[in-house]
Amino acid sequence: MKRKSILSILLTGALAISLVGCGGKKTDDNTGSASEDKTITIGVTPVPHKEIVEQIVPDLEAKGYTVKIVEFTDYVTPNTALEEGELDANYFQTIAYLDETNEGKGLHLTYTKGVHLEPLAVYSTKIKDIKNLADGATIAVPNDPSNEARALRVLESAGVIKLKDGELVTPKDITENTKNLKFEELEAAQLPRVLEEVDLAVINGNYALEAGLSPAKDAVFVEDSTSEASKKYHNVIAIKEGNEGSQKIKDLTEALTSETVKKYIQEKYSDGSVVPTF
């Protein structure tokens, strides 16, 4: 696929919000000078990331920016688009996922600040208490390394399994499985769709929200969002390495970690499904 094709295809069906600001001549340096490009193109997944970014558009417009929000429905393409320069930033992923993607795919991405945490939760349509999980039950987990390891650690903290020490653990690293549980490894976006077909599913916060699931109301077990280990699961503003000095990245980061955003998250997600981390 040619370099510019990813974004051009996605923009066909994506939400793109364009606010007319003062344009300037684009420059390749990151000095934040007056001639710097005044368009910010940011990739997001729908919920809650797109909703949160929409809250800061007026503030960025007031600074003369045109903001384009490009919606993605997967975890792979927004990082490819960022690496290839088709996005200025993306906001959908955890620190752990970003680190794993850089290492696994040879990307050159970093982040400015964390914005929020979505506690990972375990859902079921068959049981109300995870302690009642039947022998031989089937559990669906994300299949990407960082989210799968996180999901398995959540199940371990719930007392369902025991695991070896290590970062990117998989079902092969289970050391105790007294109920002979079976694991289905699926793309994270698919997990809400198979909830009726399995006994448990460990679902990422954004996909749970899209499916109308609330950790507080619907989950049979929820990750401890206050633990030290949870810090690597903060959702961050990702950028290409070398762009840290860009004025528009500084302005974007300031806007996404503002009191406006904190208040919005706390009011919109008062059930704790999304927690501000700044």
N, C-alpha and C positions, 0 to 999 in steps of 0.2 A: 504494500500500500504506500503511495507516495506521501511525503511528509505532511502536506496540507490537507489530505483527504479525510483524516479522522474528524477534525472539527467541522469541516464543511458538511459531512454527512450527518453528524449529530445535530448541527444547528437546524436541519430540516424539520426535526420534530421536537427540538428542545425549546425550553423557555428561555428567551433572551430578552432581558430588560435593558433598554438603551435609554439613557438619560443624556440630553444634549448638554455638553459642558464645553469649556474652552479648549479646543484641540490645539496641539502644538506639534512641531516637527519631531518625529521619533528619533531617538538617539540610541546607540548601542552601549553607552556607558551607564553606570548606575549611580551617578552623582546626585540625582535628585534635582537637577538644574531646571530652569524654567522651560527649556526646550524639550523636556522629557515627554514621552507619549502620555496623553491624559485619558487613555482608555484602559480600564481594568477588566480583564476577562477572567472570570473565576469559575471553575468547575465544581459542581456539588452533586450530591445525591438528594432525592426529593425531601425526605423528612428525617430529621428536623433541619438539615443544613440549608436547604433552599429557603425555608421559612425564616431562619435566623439571618441569612444574608440580606433578604429583602428588607429587614428592619434598618439596615445601615445605608441603604441606597440614598435616602435624602441627605444624610450627612456628607457622603462622598460627592453628591451632586453639588452641594454648597461649596465644595472645594474645587469645583470645575471639572470633575471627572464624568466620563461616560462609563456606565457599568453594564457589562454583559454577563448574565448568569447563564451558564450552560449546564443543563441537567443530564446526568448520567444514571444508568440503572445497574451498573456493575462496579466492581472495585479495581478492575485492571485498566480500562481505557483512560480514565482521568489522569493516571500517572504517566501513561504513554504520551498523552497530549501535552502534559506539563513538561516532560523531558524534551519533547520535540519543539517546544516554544510556542505551541498553539494556545496555551493558557498562561496567564501571569501567576496564578495560584490555584490550588484546589483545597477544598475543605470537605472531607468526608471520612478521613482515616485516622487510626490511632498511631501513636509513636511506634508501637511494636510492629504494626503492619508496614509502616513506612520503612523502618529499618530492614525488615525481612525482604521487602520488595527491592530495595536498593541492592542488597547483597545477592538476591536470587536472580535479578534481571540486569544487574550492572548499571542501574540508573544513578543519577547524580542529583538527588533531591534532598532537601533539608526542610526545616520548619522554623517559623518565627515564635509563635506562642500556642499554648493549648487554650481551647475555648470551652469545651464541655466534656463531660463523661456520660456515656449511656451505659448504665449497669446491665451486664449480660444476665439473661434470665432463662429459666427452664419452664417450658409450657407443656401442657397436656390437655387433651379432651377426654381422657379416660380415667384419670385419677385426680384427686383434690390435694393429696398429701404425698410428697415424694417418698415418704417412708413406706407407702403402700405399693411401691413398684413391684410388679410380679417377677418371678424367676423367668429368665429367657426373654425379657422385654427388649424391644428395639428402641434405640436412642439415635436420633439424627443430630449430627454436629456439622459445623462448617468444614469445608475441605481445604481451605487455604491454611498454611502452617501456623501463622500467629493466632488466628481466630480459633482454630481447632485446639491448639494448646490451651488457650484461655478457657474454652468450653470444657475441656477435660478437667482443668483445675477447679472450675466451678462445681463440677460433678463430684470431684474429690472432696471439696469443702462441704458438700451436702452429705458426705458419708456413703456415697453410692459405690465408689471405686477407690483404689489406691494406686499411685503412680510412682515411677522412678523420679529422682531428682533430674533437673534439666530444664532448658527453655522450651524448645519446640518439640514437646512430647506428642505422641500419637497413640492410637489404641494399642499398638505393639508394645508400648511402654507401661501398660497396666500391670501392676504386680499383684493386685488382689481384685477379684471379680466374683464374689461369692454367689451372686445371683445369675451368673452366666449371661450377662447382658450382651446384646449384639449392637454393633455400631454401624450406622450408615453415614458415609462422608459425602456431603452434597455442597454444591455452591450455596453460599450464604443466602442469596436472594431466593432460593427455592425452598428454604426451610419452612416458612409459614404455609406454603402450599401443600406440604406433605404432613402437616400436623395431624390430620385426621387418620393418616395411614400408619403412624408410628405411635409408640407409647409415650415417648418424651421427645421434645426437640429443644435444643439450646439455640436461641435465636438472637442475633445481633439487634441492638436497640433500634436502629433506623428501620430495619425491615419489620420488626415487631410493631413499631408505630404505624408504618404504612398499612399493616394488616389489621389495625385497630386493637392491638394487644397492649395492655398496660402491665408493667411489672408488679405494681402494687395491687392490682385487682385480679389479674389473670394468671400470674405465674405461680408455680408450685415451689420455686426456690429462686432467690435473687442473689447475685454477686454482692459482696461487701464493697461498697464504693468508697469507703473511708480507709481501706487498707493501704499500706505502702506499695504493695504490688500493683494496685489499681492505677498508679500514676502513669505507667507506660501505656495505658489504654485511654488517655485523654485524647480527644479529637482535636487535631491541630491544623493550622494554616500552613500548608505545604507549598514550597517554592523551589525553583531551580537553584542549585548551588551557584554562588556568585552574584545573585540578585538581592542579597540582604541589604545592600545600601540604597536600593531604589526607593525614591520618595513615595511612589505610589504603593509599594509594599508596606512601608512604614505607616502610611495613612490607612491602608486596609487593615493592618494589624491593630492599630489604635481604635478603629471603628468597631472591629469585631470583639474587642475586649473592653468595651465601654460600659458605663452604667445602664445605658439604653438596652444593650443586649442582655446584661445580667438580669435586669428587671423583667424583660420579655420572657426569658427562659424560666425564671422563677414563677411567673404568673401563668404562662402557657402550660408548663409541665409541673404543676404543683404536686403531682403524684410521685415525683422523684424519678420519672423515666428519663429525664435529661437534667443534669446537674452542672451549673457553671463551675469552672475550675480556676477562675482568676479573681 
